Amino acid sequence: MAYLAIDDQVRIDSIITNIKAQMDDEYYPLVGLDEMAKKLGIEVYESDLTDISGSLSGFITYDDPAIKSHPKIFIEKLMSPERKKFTLAHELGHHFLHEGIKLRLDNLDYSSNSKNTVEESEANYFAAALLMPKELLIRLINKKKSVEEIAEYFQVSLSAARNRIRWVLNN
């Protein structure tokens, strides 16, 4: 995975804190991600994206990308609920962190440090931090919960839980 500096992690955590403040205490997990996106003015659709690309999990688009008007997120409808949830959070990350239309491809080479790879890593970090808040994750770790139990608790994949635990424990 592309390197994500601690300063970038702090910046992304701050953006999530600001989003939660805008939500009047009605943010994820108190409301579902779909409801959170709706409250933020973002439409979410589940669609069959296999015609576009066999490896496309989701994408965000705008009527006018320059001003991010009328954001719409499309999620592959055939994925597991955990993957849909992470992909939606990932696309929300692109909305708040990056410019233009973004696609979430499953076959991206994370070993490079290209702009796309860095942006995908940032969106992955955003999604993990949104779905698995640091303070709650640390409490579960301190209670000696296994990675499997943590993934089940947050309703995310094992790989998402493992990556988030690594990010939290290595900082």
Protein Blocks (a to p, Z undefined) as FASTA:
>chain_A
ZZddfklmmmmmmmmmmmmmmnnopacfkbcfklmmmmnopacddddfklmomkbfbdcd
dfblmnopaiaddddfkbcfklmmmmmmmmmmmmmmmgcjddddfkbcfkbccfklmmmm
mmmmmmmmmmmgfklmmmmmmnopafklmmmmnopafklmmmmmmmmmmZZ
